[in-house]
Structures are given as structure tokens and as C-alpha cells.
Amino acid sequence: MIVGGPGRAGAVTEKRPWTYYALATLFTVYMAFLYGPMVVIYVLSFQGENGGVTFPMVGTSVTWFQQILQPGQMANIPVSFSRSVSLAAVVSALTVVFSVAAGLGFRRKFPGSGVVFYLAVASLVMPSLLVGFGIGLGFQFLGLEPGLFTSALGAQLTWTLPFGLFAMFAVVNRFNRSWEEAAKDLGASAFQRLRYVTLPILLPGILGVAMGAFTLSYDEYARTTLTIGSKNTLPLEIYALISSATSPTLFAIGTLTTGGSFLVIGLTLVLVMRMQRRRTLASMKAG
């Protein structure tokens, strides 16, 4: 359609096809389906003292947040939270170390590299409960006691490592090796090239791997339930509470834990953007 008077160039406007509106509607429904339950949990976590786990709300309060720390039924939440954070931190660190090493190692083809890669990511196609069951059964066969930083740690690494490998391979594939060659021409040793050139350039991707592994481990349930032993992590503790009793305290726990996850993601993104900005400014000055 052409808009404009005679003797002057008109503005051409194109009518959007029906598929545009169909995709926009589908995306809106998807976002509502994804974030709608989260919004409901956030709202109900501020339910009044005499309210329940459904609408309508009976006033508003922060009573259910206070009950998380009170002795009684919810007394294990702070302890299980500390276990989940500690385990997630260790899993994140190990995932970063193995992923970076694998990403750098796979830059050159070696005999059996394809087999090694597919073996490393094979756990993604196996049901999580079967992976946890196999690890727990293996510990029982060897006469070892399952624990937080033994069997549970191994089970969670089978979940976080494949994602870490995929992410790091993508980051390393975009790495320009001419920077390493320039450092080599200037007399830098292999360790100096790794420390002062390779790792700083890969650091934003490394932080992304660390964040992803932390959140995957923090929320993991299926692979942990048969390998954790007698000490629950936060997801297992929440499931136990859902099975025994239901109150808005569970919503308060969900609000706090989700807020913590978003905080970790947000801080990581801010840190990555600051690194990229510094790198851009340094490139402009060097140019």
C-alpha cells in the first residue's frame, strides 16, 4: 500500500501476514504458561496468616517467610539450603575445570575423539532416575557409603558436564588462535599464553558455564534422590514437605530460592557485560 499525495514519493507500508499474529499469540501463550505459575507462587507467598494455598488471599503478611527459620517442620530448610549451595559450588567448579580442559583439548583432532565426546554426553539421553539408580547401586556393590560429596557429586556431574562441554565447545570454536600465535611470537611460554591470553578471552564463556552448572546442580532432584544418602538437599527437602503437609511456607521457599537463582544469573550477566565493555574499550584504544 502506497501512502502520499501526487508529485511526491509515497511511503510504502506492508501489511503483516496472519502468521505474524499467530506466532505472536503463540509466544504470548508460551510466556504465560512459563511464568504464570511462578507469579502465582510469588503472590501466594505473601498470603495472610489465616490464608491457605489457594486464592482468594486472606490479607497479606510475611509470616510464611518467617516460619522458614522457625524450629519445627521447616527447621531443615536452612540446613538443606546450605547443603545445596555447597554441593552446587563444588559441581560448578569441577564442571568449569573439566569443560575448559576438554574445550582446549578438542581443538585438535586425536584418535577416538568422536567416541570420547559421545561417551561424555551419553548421560543426557538416559533417564535421570536410571543414572542415579546405577550410581547408587554401584556404591552399594563396592560397599561404599553414599554421601553428599561422593555419589551425589558424581551423579550431578553426569548432568552438568555435558551442558558445560557443549557451551565451552561453542565458545572455543569462536576463539581466534592468532592471538595465541602473536603471544608465542613475542616469546610467551605455553603457560603464559594460557594465563594471560586464552583464559581471559574465554572468561565470559567460562562464567556462563559456571552459572549454568550451579543452577542445574542447585535444582537437581532426580539424579540426587537415590545417591544422596541420609542428608537431603533443598529440592529433596521441599518434596518431602509437599508429601507431608502443604502451606504457603512452601511458596515462600520457592520465592526465595527463585529470587536467589535470578540474582546469580543477573550478577553473572552484569559481570560478563562489564568484561565485554572493557574489552571493547581496550580494542578501541589499541586501534
Beta strands, then each sheet from edge to edge (+ up, - down):
strand 1: 2-3
strand 2: 11-12
sheet 1: 1+ 2-
end
